[in-house]
Amino acid sequence: MKYSLINIIACPMCKNFPLKLIVFNEKTYQRTPLVEKPFCDLFCGFKNAYVKDVKEVPCDECLKIEVVDGILICGKCLRWYPIIDEIPRMLPDDLRKADDDISFLKRFSDRVPKEVLESGVPYNLKS
């Protein structure tokens, strides 16, 4: 997943924007992106800030990086969405598999915020 995706996605359930991104693993690819700066118009996921508040936009560096594993968290409804093998899994609650989600939380429990581990929606380690 590219950091720039944060600029265009919202929580599928409550439509909150922006989602909080926590990166567990990332990979850098050697590319020379030819983009107009700033690439993102509202929110810079790489700097975790609104574009209007970013002094220097590192678009060339950002576009070389893929988030391999991580988590997207909605600050409004506390839903969370895993990023696995560079793909954000942003399914609605009724299409998610509890076993897969619980396994993800256990695998990254040392990096997932306590609030998500204990109260995250639709699944958490206490449910």
Contact map, one row per residue, 1 for C-alpha under 8 A:
1110100000000000000000000000000000000000000000000000000000000000011100000000000000100111000000000000000000000000000000000000000
1111100000000000000000000000000000000000000000000000000000000110111000000000000000000000000000000000000000000000000000000000000
1111110000000000000000000000000000000000000111000000000000000110111000000000000000000000000000000000000000000000000000000000000
0111111100000000000000000000000000000011000111000000000000000110000000000000000000000000000000000000000000000000000000000000000
1111111110000000000000000000000000000000000010000000000000000000000000000000000000000000000000000000000000000000000000000000000
0011111111000000011010000000000000000000001110000000000000000000000000000000000000000000000000000000000000000000000000000000000
0001111110000000010000000000000000000001111110000000000000000000000000000000000000000000000000000000000000000000000000000000000
0001111111000000000000000000000000000000000000000000000000000000000000000000000000000000000000000000000000000000000000000000000
0000111111100000111000000000000000000000000000000000000000000000000000000000000000000000000000000000000000000000000000000000000
0000010111110011111000000000000000000000000000000000000000000000000000000000000000000000000000000000000000000000000000000000000
0000000011111111101000000000000000000000000000000000000000000000000000000100001000000000000000000000000000000000000000000000000
0000000001111110000000000000000000000000000000000000000000000000000000000000000000000000011100000000000000000000000000000000000
0000000000111110000000000000000000000000000000000000000000000000000000000000000000000000000100000000000000000000000000000000000
0000000000111111000000000000000000000000000000000000000000000000000000000001100000000000000000000000000000000000000000000000000
0000000001111111100000000000000000000000000000000000000000000000000000000000000000000000000000000000000000000000000000000000000
0000000001100111111000000000000000000000000000000000000000000000000000000111000000000000000000000000000000000000000000000000000
0000000011100011111000000000000000000000000000000000000000000000000000000100000000000000000000000000000000000000000000000000000
0000011011000001111100000000000000000000001000000000000000000000000000000100000000000000000000000000000000000000000000000000000
0000010011100001111110000000000000000000000000000000000000000000000000011110000000000000000000000000000000000000000000000000000
0000000000000000011111000000000000000000000000000000000000000000000000011110000000000000000000000000000000000000000000000000000
0000010000000000001111100000000000000000000010000000000000000000000001111000000000000000000000000000000000000000000000000000000
0000000000000000000111110000000000000000000000000000000000000000000001110000000000000000000000000000000000000001000000000000000
0000000000000000000011111100000000000000000000000000000000000000001111100000000000000000000000000000000000000000000000000000000
0000000000000000000001111100000000000000000000000000000000000000001111100000000000000000000000000000000000000010000000000000000
0000000000000000000000111110000000000000000000000000000000000000001111000000000000000000000000000000000000000000000000000000000
0000000000000000000000111111000000000000000000000000000000000000111110000000000000000000000000000000000000000000000000000000000
0000000000000000000000001111100000000000000000000000000000000000111100000000000000000000000000000000000000000000000000000000000
0000000000000000000000000111110000000000000000000000000000000001110000000000000000000000000000000000000000000000000000000000000
0000000000000000000000000011111000000000000000000000000000000001110000000000000000000000000000000000000000000000000000000000000
0000000000000000000000000001111100000000000000000000000000000001000000000000000000000000000000000000000000000000000000000000000
0000000000000000000000000000111110000000000000000000000000000001000000000000000000000000000000000000000000000000000000000000000
0000000000000000000000000000011111000000000000000000000000010001000000000000000000000000000000000000000000000000000000000000000
0000000000000000000000000000001111100000000000000000000000010011000000000000000000000000000000000000000000000000000000000000000
0000000000000000000000000000000111110000000000000000000000010000000000000000000000000000000000000000000000000000000000000000000
0000000000000000000000000000000011111010000000000000000000110000000000000000000000000000000000000000000000000000000000000000000
0000000000000000000000000000000001111110000000000000000000000000000000000000000000000000000000000000000000000000000000000000000
0000000000000000000000000000000000111111000000000000000010100000000000000000000000000000000000000000000000000000000000000000000
0000000000000000000000000000000000011111100000000010000010100000000000000000000000000000000000000000000000000000000000000000000
0001000000000000000000000000000000111111100000000000000000100000000000000000000000000000000000000000000000000000000000000000000
0001001000000000000000000000000000001111111100000010000000000000000000000000000000000000000000000000000000000000000000000000000
0000001000000000000000000000000000000111111000000010000000000000000000000000000000000000000000000000000000000000000000000000000
0000001000000000000000000000000000000001111100000111000000000000000000000000000000000000000000000000000000000000000000000000000
0000011000000000010000000000000000000001111110011110000000000000000000000000000000000000000000000000000000000000000000000000000
0011011000000000000000000000000000000001011111111110010000000000000000000000000000000000000000000000000000000000000000000000000
0011111000000000000010000000000000000000001111111000000000000000000000000000000000000000000000000000000000000000000000000000000
0011000000000000000000000000000000000000000111110000000000000100000000000000000000000000000000000000000000000000000000000000000
0000000000000000000000000000000000000000000111111000010000000000000000000000000000000000000000000000000000000000000000000000000
0000000000000000000000000000000000000000001111111100000000000000000000000000000000000000000000000000000000000000000000000000000
0000000000000000000000000000000000000000001110111110110000000000000000000000000000000000000000000000000000000000000000000000000
0000000000000000000000000000000000000000011100011111110000000000000000000000000000000000000000000000000000000000000000000000000
0000000000000000000000000000000000000101111100001111110010000000000000000000000000000000000000000000000000000000000000000000000
0000000000000000000000000000000000000000010000000111111000000000000000000000000000000000000000000000000000000000000000000000000
0000000000000000000000000000000000000000000000001111111000000000000000000000000000000000000000000000000000000000000000000000000
0000000000000000000000000000000000000000000100101111111110000000000000000000000000000000000000000000000000000000000000000000000
0000000000000000000000000000000000000000000000000001111110000000000000000000000000000000000000000000000000000000000000000000000
0000000000000000000000000000000000000000000000000000011111000000000000000000000000000000000000000000000000000000000000000000000
0000000000000000000000000000000000001100000000000010011111100000000000000000000000000000000000000000000000000000000000000000000
0000000000000000000000000000000000000000000000000000000111111100000000000000000000000000000000000000000000000000000000000000000
0000000000000000000000000000000000101110000000000000000011111110000000000000000000000000000000000000000000000000000000000000000
0000000000000000000000000000000111100000000000000000000001111111000000000000000000000000000000000000000000000000000000000000000
0000000000000000000000000000000000000000000000000000000001111111100000000000000000000000000000000000000000000000000000000000000
0111000000000000000000000000000000000000000001000000000001111111100000000000000000000000000000000000000000000000000000000000000
0111000000000000000000000000000010000000000000000000000000111111110000000000000000000000000000000000000000000000000000000000000
0000000000000000000000000001111110000000000000000000000000011111110000000000000000000000000000000000000000000000000000000000000
0110000000000000000000000111100000000000000000000000000000001111111000000000000000000000000000000000000000000000000000000000000
1110000000000000000000000111100000000000000000000000000000000011111100000000000000000100000000000000000000000000000000000000000
1110000000000000000000111110000000000000000000000000000000000000111111000000000000100100000000000000000000000000000000000000000
1000000000000000000000111110000000000000000000000000000000000000011111000000000000111110000000000000000000000000000000000000000
0000000000000000000000111100000000000000000000000000000000000000001111100000000001111100000000000000000000000000000000000000000
0000000000000000000011111000000000000000000000000000000000000000001111110000000001110000000000000000000000000000000000000000000
0000000000000000000011110000000000000000000000000000000000000000000011111000000111100000000000000000000000000001000000000000000
0000000000000000001111000000000000000000000000000000000000000000000001111100000111100001000000000000000000000000000000000000000
0000000000000000001110000000000000000000000000000000000000000000000000111110011110000000000000000000000000000000000000000000000
0000000000100001111100000000000000000000000000000000000000000000000000011111111100000000000000000000000000000000000000000000000
0000000000000001001100000000000000000000000000000000000000000000000000001111111000000000000000000000000000000000000000000000000
0000000000000101000000000000000000000000000000000000000000000000000000000111110000000000000000000000000000000000000000000000000
0000000000000100000000000000000000000000000000000000000000000000000000000111111000000000000000000000000000000000000000001000000
0000000000000000000000000000000000000000000000000000000000000000000000001111111100000000000000000000000000000000000100111000000
0000000000100000000000000000000000000000000000000000000000000000000000001110111110000000000000000000000000000000000000011100000
0000000000000000000000000000000000000000000000000000000000000000000000111100011111000000000000000000000000000000000100011100000
0000000000000000000000000000000000000000000000000000000000000000000000111000001111100001111000000000000000000000000000000000000
0000000000000000000000000000000000000000000000000000000000000000000011110000000111110001110000000000100100000000000000000000000
1000000000000000000000000000000000000000000000000000000000000000001111110000000011111111100000000000000000000000000000000000000
0000000000000000000000000000000000000000000000000000000000000000000111000000000001111111100000000000000000000000000000000000000
0000000000000000000000000000000000000000000000000000000000000000000110000000000000111110000000000000000000000000000000000000000
1000000000000000000000000000000000000000000000000000000000000000011110000000000000111111000000000000000000000000000000000000000
1000000000000000000000000000000000000000000000000000000000000000000100000000000000111111100000000000000000000000000000000000000
1000000000000000000000000000000000000000000000000000000000000000000000010000000011110111110000000000000000000000000000000000000
0000000000000000000000000000000000000000000000000000000000000000000000000000000011110011111000000000000000000000000000000000000
0000000000010000000000000000000000000000000000000000000000000000000000000000000011000001111100000000000000000000000000000000000
0000000000010000000000000000000000000000000000000000000000000000000000000000000010000000111110110000000000000000000000000000000
0000000000011000000000000000000000000000000000000000000000000000000000000000000000000000011111110000000000000000000000000000000
0000000000000000000000000000000000000000000000000000000000000000000000000000000000000000001111110000000000000000000000000100000
0000000000000000000000000000000000000000000000000000000000000000000000000000000000000000000111110000000000000000000000000000000
0000000000000000000000000000000000000000000000000000000000000000000000000000000000000000001111111000000000000000000000000000000
0000000000000000000000000000000000000000000000000000000000000000000000000000000000000000001111111100100000000000000000000000000
0000000000000000000000000000000000000000000000000000000000000000000000000000000000000000000000111111100000000000000000000000000
0000000000000000000000000000000000000000000000000000000000000000000000000000000000000000000000011111110000000000000000000010000
0000000000000000000000000000000000000000000000000000000000000000000000000000000000000000000000001111111000000000000000000000000
0000000000000000000000000000000000000000000000000000000000000000000000000000000000000000000000001111111100000000000000000000000
0000000000000000000000000000000000000000000000000000000000000000000000000000000001000000000000011111111110000000000000000010000
0000000000000000000000000000000000000000000000000000000000000000000000000000000000000000000000000111111111000000000000000011100
0000000000000000000000000000000000000000000000000000000000000000000000000000000000000000000000000011111111100000000000000000000
0000000000000000000000000000000000000000000000000000000000000000000000000000000001000000000000000001111111110000000000000000000
0000000000000000000000000000000000000000000000000000000000000000000000000000000000000000000000000000111111111001000010000001100
0000000000000000000000000000000000000000000000000000000000000000000000000000000000000000000000000000011111111000000000000000100
0000000000000000000000000000000000000000000000000000000000000000000000000000000000000000000000000000001111111000000000000000000
0000000000000000000000000000000000000000000000000000000000000000000000000000000000000000000000000000000111111111000000000000000
0000000000000000000000000000000000000000000000000000000000000000000000000000000000000000000000000000000011111111100010000000000
0000000000000000000000000000000000000000000000000000000000000000000000000000000000000000000000000000000000011111000000000000000
0000000000000000000000010000000000000000000000000000000000000000000000000000000000000000000000000000000000011111100000000000000
0000000000000000000001000000000000000000000000000000000000000000000000100000000000000000000000000000000010011111110110000000000
0000000000000000000000000000000000000000000000000000000000000000000000000000000000000000000000000000000000001011111110000000000
0000000000000000000000000000000000000000000000000000000000000000000000000000000000000000000000000000000000000001111111000000000
0000000000000000000000000000000000000000000000000000000000000000000000000000000000000000000000000000000000000000111111110000000
0000000000000000000000000000000000000000000000000000000000000000000000000000010100000000000000000000000000000001111111111001000
0000000000000000000000000000000000000000000000000000000000000000000000000000000000000000000000000000000010001001111111110001110
0000000000000000000000000000000000000000000000000000000000000000000000000000000000000000000000000000000000000000011111110001110
0000000000000000000000000000000000000000000000000000000000000000000000000000010000000000000000000000000000000000001111111011010
0000000000000000000000000000000000000000000000000000000000000000000000000000011100000000000000000000000000000000001111111111000
0000000000000000000000000000000000000000000000000000000000000000000000000000111100000000000000000000000000000000000100111111000
0000000000000000000000000000000000000000000000000000000000000000000000000000001100000000000010000000000000000000000000011111000
0000000000000000000000000000000000000000000000000000000000000000000000000000000000000000000000000100110000000000000000111111101
0000000000000000000000000000000000000000000000000000000000000000000000000000000000000000000000000000010010000000000111111111111
0000000000000000000000000000000000000000000000000000000000000000000000000000000000000000000000000000010011000000000011000011111
0000000000000000000000000000000000000000000000000000000000000000000000000000000000000000000000000000000000000000000011100001111
0000000000000000000000000000000000000000000000000000000000000000000000000000000000000000000000000000000000000000000000000011111
